[in-house]
Amino acid sequence: RKEVEQDPGPFNVPEGATVAFNCTYSNSASQSFFWYRQDCRKEPKLLMSVYSSGNEDGRFTAQLNRASQYISLLIRDSKLSDSATYLCVVTNQAGTALIFGKGTTLSVSS
Amino acid sequence: GAVVSQHPSWVICKSGTSVKIECRSLDFQATTMFWYRQFPKQSLMLMATSNEGSKATYEQGVEKDKFLINHASLTLSTLTVTSAHPEDSSFYICISDRGATNTEAFFGQGTRLTVV
């Protein structure tokens, strides 16, 4: 089983749509969780950290379910500029290195 | 603010040559630097962990004699791909550790290596 699994997509949605991405991780000892965004041929950029209580940043909402080892990202009112690959990332057991999912590709069209 | 500066951004080299990739931490000291690579449509995979002043730790399946890592100072870590082959063509990126306070990691800009 892969350490971090994501649906690769692509998700093709119109502007204004709401889209949800899911992710599961295998190591129950992982301590920190993130969503990163990666544009083509660029380094990933941190979108948001994910907490068990859930957190929201503008149009983005992230949720963590430790019992199910499941992470989600909800994007509301999609913009063209949201088109990118979204990476689900967890830390290793030591809490130092990052373990990346393959990413879910989002394409928002007008 | 803290930045990891990675060079070169892209490089094309001939088979059999060696390529050195540098990551410098600016405005902070990186005791540990993680080196990853990403093949097309694949996830970033950890290759090795570089610790200042000591030998690097390599992940299973990564040849330490082929991917030489040097972390001689707290602000510079280098990865040298020796005797590069076309299958080494990939996106290589360094990421600093998150520190004792587990804050955000800092990413290099990545190096796209093409071996022809």
Boltz contact constraints between the chains, C-beta under 6 A:
constraints:
  - contact:
      token1: [A, 43]
      token2: [B, 93]
      max_distance: 6.0
  - contact:
      token1: [A, 43]
      token2: [B, 107]
      max_distance: 6.0
  - contact:
      token1: [A, 43]
      token2: [B, 109]
      max_distance: 6.0
  - contact:
      token1: [A, 43]
      token2: [B, 110]
      max_distance: 6.0
  - contact:
      token1: [A, 46]
      token2: [B, 104]
      max_distance: 6.0
  - contact:
      token1: [A, 96]
      token2: [B, 97]
      max_distance: 6.0
  - contact:
      token1: [A, 97]
      token2: [B, 34]
      max_distance: 6.0
  - contact:
      token1: [A, 97]
      token2: [B, 46]
      max_distance: 6.0
  - contact:
      token1: [A, 100]
      token2: [B, 43]
      max_distance: 6.0
  - contact:
      token1: [A, 100]
      token2: [B, 44]
      max_distance: 6.0
  - contact:
      token1: [A, 101]
      token2: [B, 43]
      max_distance: 6.0
  - contact:
      token1: [A, 102]
      token2: [B, 43]
      max_distance: 6.0
